[in-house]
Amino acid sequence: MNIDIEHSTEWIPSHVLDDLHLQLVDHFTILLKELVERETPEVARSAGKNGLGVSIHAFGILAKPFEEWTAADCVEHLTGLRKMPGSPALRLGSFMSKPHCKDANARGRRRGQDWTRVQWDTAMSMLERIGKVYEDRAIGESVDLLKIAVEDYFRLPT
């Protein structure tokens, strides 16, 4: 199979933090969507459809088909369902957005290397809180592994 790199629309990371950030967004999108489906199956079934569970006047993420939800959408929904302890300066939804995405409404849109260490730590802390509040072991274990990877990177000499 031949792939024409020159005409590819997908951004290719050139820095280890950019790559880690993309992997984080992809991985946690799956886990967060699974959590939304477990916690509010009626929303997952009816989001973006004029079905029984969602008003025709629905707006925001509820107007978007669930299949198109991003990690940021899931975070917005989940943090609206249950109170999260603490109030970090960083909005997790911003951090969980991919850089260079075509969605004009996407928040964040920064590469992994553009986020500070404090912002990485704050994002991991919020993901950890979501895992604890919803008692989601997969999210908790994933955050533990992510912490190791981030710590390894930031321990490297610059």
C-alpha positions in Angstrom: 0.0 0.0 0.0 1.4 3.4 -1.0 0.8 6.4 1.2 1.3 9.9 -0.2 2.9 11.7 2.8 3.0 15.0 0.9 -0.8 15.1 0.6 -1.6 13.7 4.1 -4.0 15.9 6.1 -2.9 14.4 9.4 -0.3 16.3 11.4 2.9 14.2 12.2 4.5 15.0 15.5 8.2 15.8 15.6 8.7 16.0 19.3 8.3 13.3 22.0 5.8 15.4 24.0 3.7 16.0 20.8 3.6 12.2 20.2 2.7 11.5 23.9 0.0 14.1 23.8 -1.6 12.6 20.7 -1.5 9.2 22.2 -3.0 10.5 25.4 -5.9 12.2 23.6 -6.6 9.0 21.5 -6.3 6.6 24.5 -8.4 8.7 26.9 -11.0 9.4 24.2 -11.8 5.7 24.1 -11.9 5.4 27.9 -13.9 8.5 28.5 -16.5 7.5 25.8 -16.8 4.1 27.4 -17.4 5.9 30.8 -20.1 8.2 29.2 -21.8 5.1 27.8 -21.8 3.4 31.2 -22.9 6.4 33.2 -25.5 7.9 30.7 -26.4 5.3 28.1 -29.4 7.3 27.1 -27.2 10.2 26.1 -24.8 8.0 24.2 -27.7 6.5 22.3 -29.6 9.7 21.5 -27.0 12.4 21.3 -27.2 14.1 17.9 -30.5 12.3 17.1 -33.9 13.8 17.6 -34.8 10.7 19.6 -36.7 10.3 22.8 -33.8 11.2 25.1 -32.8 14.6 23.6 -34.9 17.6 22.9 -35.0 19.0 19.4 -33.7 22.1 21.1 -30.6 20.4 22.3 -27.4 22.4 21.9 -23.7 21.9 22.4 -22.4 18.4 22.7 -25.9 16.9 22.9 -26.6 18.1 19.4 -23.5 16.3 18.1 -23.7 12.5 17.3 -22.0 10.5 20.0 -19.7 8.8 17.5 -18.2 12.3 16.9 -17.6 13.2 20.5 -14.1 14.0 21.4 -12.3 13.5 24.8 -13.0 17.2 25.4 -16.8 16.6 24.8 -16.7 13.6 27.2 -14.9 15.7 29.9 -17.5 18.5 29.6 -20.3 16.0 29.9 -18.8 14.0 32.8 -17.7 17.0 34.9 -21.2 18.4 34.4 -22.8 15.3 35.8 -20.8 15.1 39.1 -18.9 17.7 41.0 -15.2 17.3 40.7 -13.1 18.2 43.7 -10.8 21.2 43.3 -10.8 23.8 40.6 -7.7 23.6 38.4 -6.6 26.6 36.4 -6.4 24.5 33.3 -9.6 23.3 31.6 -9.0 19.6 31.0 -11.1 19.8 27.8 -8.6 22.3 26.3 -5.7 19.9 27.1 -7.6 17.0 25.7 -8.0 18.6 22.2 -5.7 17.6 19.4 -3.5 20.2 17.8 -4.0 21.3 14.2 -7.5 19.8 14.1 -9.9 21.1 11.5 -12.8 21.6 13.9 -13.1 25.3 14.3 -14.8 24.8 17.7 -11.9 22.7 19.1 -10.4 24.1 22.2 -6.7 23.9 23.1 -5.2 23.1 19.8 -1.7 23.1 21.1 1.1 20.6 20.6 2.3 18.5 23.6 5.5 20.5 23.9 3.6 23.7 24.1 2.0 22.7 27.4 4.0 23.4 30.5 4.9 20.7 33.1 2.4 22.2 35.5 -0.3 22.0 32.8 0.6 18.3 32.1 0.4 17.6 35.9 -2.9 19.5 36.2 -4.4 17.5 33.3 -3.3 14.2 34.8 -4.7 15.3 38.2 -8.1 16.0 36.6 -8.1 12.7 34.7 -7.3 11.0 38.0 -10.1 12.8 39.7 -12.6 11.7 37.0 -11.3 8.1 37.5 -11.8 8.3 41.3 -15.2 10.1 41.2 -16.6 7.6 38.7 -14.6 4.7 40.2 -13.2 3.9 36.8 -10.2 1.6 37.3 -9.0 1.8 33.6 -8.7 5.6 33.8 -6.9 5.4 37.1 -4.4 2.8 35.8 -3.9 4.7 32.6 -3.1 7.9 34.5 -0.6 6.0 36.6 1.2 4.9 33.5 1.0 8.3 31.9 2.6 9.9 35.1 5.6 7.6 34.6 6.0 8.6 31.0 5.7 12.3 31.7 8.1 12.1 34.7 10.6 10.2 32.5 10.5 12.9 29.8 10.8 15.8 32.2 13.7 14.2 34.0 15.8 14.3 30.8 18.4 17.0 30.6 17.4 19.8 28.3 
